[in-house]
Amino acid sequence: ASASASATAANAGGLSSVLPGFFAGVTETLAVQPLDMVKTRFQIREGPNPSLISGLKEVWLEGGLPRFYRGVIPEMASTAPARTAMYSGFSWARQSLRGLGPNDAFERWAAGVFSGIPESLVVTPLQLVKVRLQAKEHLGRYQNALHCVRTILAEEGAVALFTGLGSTTCRNCTYNGIYFATQAELKKLLHLQIHHYDESTSEGFRAHLWEMLQTSSCAFVAGSFATCFNAPFDTAKSRIQQQVTSPCGKRKYNGTLETLMIIAKEEGPRAVYKGFVPKMWRMGLGGAVGMAAFETAHVLMP
């Protein structure tokens, strides 16, 4: 999940941001899902990974364009509730922390960290389904998202749907805190503010387009920067969630830190950053696309 649209939504506030936020989330998901597929495949592969281009080619040869979008349904299904939980949590925390921190950047960071908690509670079950569908070793096990949910419930129980909640929370809290703070500081640096232009005129349209490009650029930089810090937690999440719990209940990967230690010991310290290149492009481009889609929808929707 990305905080792209939510950074603006949190400031916009109210139900008027729900539809633009949903539109931004769906647009972002469709745009970057191929990168997300390769990212997950790279993270759960215990051997060496190929280049990003080779990884994309590998998935294409496996099943063409539809294979890239295996797992997209649970991802999109989580868009509206995840965005709502995220920016509602951020907005509430911002109001509660206003004036308590040493500066605005710290308050935004703290509010961003808090926003990752309700978001994680919402997205973890759907992220579990998405990872199971994307994992190459489970291609013949799950027919679709609904079949995956039924199989998990039948074989592993309802509690299994929250497998990876800890690592998901670490991932989202880390990302959101850094993203929200960095995004705001970049906007300050560039003196960016959101305006409503009369797009019926050529000057208004050009002004809005230029502002949107600047905002999207800030989102790209902020998203890429935040990814540097939360990538290991995302790797741990993918490893934990791709496991099918055996009848005796034994799993190789359990807690977040334990999983990272196992990966570092068996595959080397750099392995905790597996899938970093597609993840960085996924989050950076996702942030830019999501922010542009949100701003456009917010202007067009009354």
N, C-alpha and C positions, 0 to 999 in steps of 0.2 A: 504494500500500500504506500501511496505517496501523499505528502501533505500539500501537494501543489495547489489545488483549488481551495483547500481549507484555510490557507494562510489569508486569503482575501475574504473567504466566507466568514471567518471568525470575526473580522472587522465589520463586515456588512451586517451580520446578525440577522435574526428573525427567520421566519419561514420563507421569506423572499429569496433566500439563498439555497433552499433545498433543491429546487429544480435545476438551477444552474450548476450546483455542486454535483448532482446526479449526472447531468449531461457531460460535465467535465470528466467525471470518473469513468463513464462508459467510453467516451472518446479516447481517453488516455489508455484504457485497458486494451481496446482494439488496436491502437497504434503500436503499442510496445509488447504485445503478447508473444510474438516470435522471440524477442530477446529474453523474455521471462522464461520461456520454455528451455532455451539453451542454458540460461543461468542456473535453473534448477538441475538440469542434467549434469552440468559441470560440478555443482556442489555435492551431489550425491555419488559421483564417480570416485572410487577409491584409488584408481590408477591415474596416470598423467592425462591431462586434457589437451585436445587439439586447439588450434586457433579459433577465434570467433567465427571467421568465415567458414572454416572446416566444420565447425559445430552446426552452423546454419545449414550447410550442405548435407550434413549427416541426417538431420531431421527431415529435410526436404526429400531425400532419397528414400526415407523410411515410409513416408505417407503423403508427400506433397503438401500443399497449403493447409489442408484440414488438420494435419498432424501438429502444426504450429499452434493451433487453437484448441488442442485437446486440453481441457481444464479451464477453458475461458468462462464457462457457465457459472461455476461457483465463484470465480473472480468477480464477474459482473454482478452476481446476486448479492455480494457483500458490499457493493459500491455505495448504495444509498444509506444503509444502516451504519457502515463504517465511517463514511464522511460525516454523517450526522453526529455520531458518537465522538469523533475526533474534534470537529470544530466547536461542538457544544461544550466539550470538556475544556478545550483551549479558552473559549470565551469566558466560561465560569472561573477558570483559574486565573485568567488575566484580571478579571474584576476583583477577585479575592486577594490577589497579590499586589495590586496597584499601590505604589508608594512604599511597599515593604522591602523591595530589593534595592541594591546600590545603584542600579541604572535600568533603563528600559530593556536593554539587551538581555540582562540577567532575568528579568521578569518574563520576557518572552521565552527564554530557554526553559525556565522552570514550568511555565504554563504548557509548553510543548511537551516536556517530559511527562507531565500529568496527563495530557491528552492521549498519550499512547496506551494508558491503562484501559479506559473504556473501549478504545478502538480494538485492542487485542482481545478483549472478552468477546467482542462481536465477530471478529474475523477468523479466530483460531479454528473453529470447526470447518469453515469453508476453505481455509488455507490447507488444512489437512487433506480434504478431498482433492483440491487442486494438485498438491504435491503427489498424491497417490496416482492420479490420472496421468501426470507428466512423467513419472518414473518409468524408465524403459522396461525394468523388470516386472512391472505390473500391467503391461499392455494387454495381456490376455486374461488378466484377473478381473478387471473392472470394465464393463461395457460402456457405461456413461456415468454422469454425476449421481443420478438417483440410485443406480445399481451399486455404486461405490458406497453411498451412505447406508443402504440396506445391508450390504455385506459387512461393513464395519460394525454396525449395530448387532448383527447376528453373530459374528465371530469374536468380536472384541468388547462389546458392551457400549452403553451410552457414554460412559466416562472417557472412553478412548477418543471421542470426538474432540476432547480438549487436550489431546497429546500435543506437546510442544508449546503450551501456553506460556511457560516461563521464558523460553527462548524468543517467542514472538513478542512478548512484553519488553524484553531487553532490546530487541531489534527496533520496535516501534518507538519506544521512549527515547532511545539514543538518537534515532533519525529525526523524530519530530522536534526534539529540543534544539538540535543543531540547525535543522532546516529553518524553523521559524525565526530563530535569532539571526542567522546569516542572511536570510531573505530580507528582513527588516533593515539590517545594517547596510546591505547593498543598495536598497532603495534610498536610504538616507544619503549614502555616498553620491548617488546619481541624482538626488533631489527629485525622486519620482513620487508622484501622487496620482491617484485615480480620479480622472475627470469624466464628465459626460458631455461628449461633443455632439453637435448637430451633424449627423452623418449623411444628411440629405445634401450637404454641400461637399464639394471636393476637398476643401480645406479641412473641414471637420473629420472627414473620412481618413485623410492622410495623417492628421494629428492623432486620431485614435489608433491607427495602424502602427505608427511609430512608437506610441506609448505601450502598446501591446507587445511589440517586439522587444522593447527594453525590459518590460516586466517578465517576459518569457526567458530572456537571457539571464536575468537575475535568478529565476527559478531553476534554470539549467545548472548554473554555477553552484547554487545552494544545494541542489539535489546531489550533484556529483561530489561536493565536499562532504556532505553528511554521510554519503555512502562509504567513505573512507573509514568511518568510525563504527558503523553498524554492520558491516559486511561479515565479520566473524560470527556474530549472533545469527545472521541469516543462514550461514552455512550450517551452524549447529541445528537450527530449526528444520532445515531440509533433511538432514541426516536423521533426526529424531522422528520426524513425521513420516518419512518414507518406509519406516519399519512396520511390519505387521507383527503384532504381539503374538508370540507363540503360545500354545496351550498351557505351557508351564509358566508363562508370564515373563520369561527371560528376554532381555533386549540388550544389544551391544551398547546402544547409546541411550542415556537416561537424562541426567541433568545437563544444563547448558555448559557449565564450566568443565564438568566431567567429559562431555563430548568433545569440547575444544582440546582438552588435554590428550585424549585418545588420538584425535586427528593429528595433533602436533607430534606426538610420540611415534605414530606409525607411518605418517606421510611427510613429516617435516613441518616446521613452524609456518612456512609460507602456505601450506595447504589450508589453513583456516580462512584464507582469502580466496579459495577456489571459486570460480565464477565471477570474480571481481569485475573483469572487463565488460561482459554482457550486463552485469548488474549496474555498473556505473552508467552505461549508455541507457539502460532501461529506466533508471531513476532520473537521470539528467534530462533525457528526451521526454520522459513521462511528465516530469515537472513542468517543462516548457509547454508541451502540448496541453496538459491539464489546465495550466494557468491561462493560456490563450483561450481555450474553450470556455472556461469559467467567465472570464472577462467579457467575451463576446456574447455569451448567453445572458449574462447579467444586464448588458446594455439592451439586448433585443427583447428580453422578457420584462413586461411592465411590473 
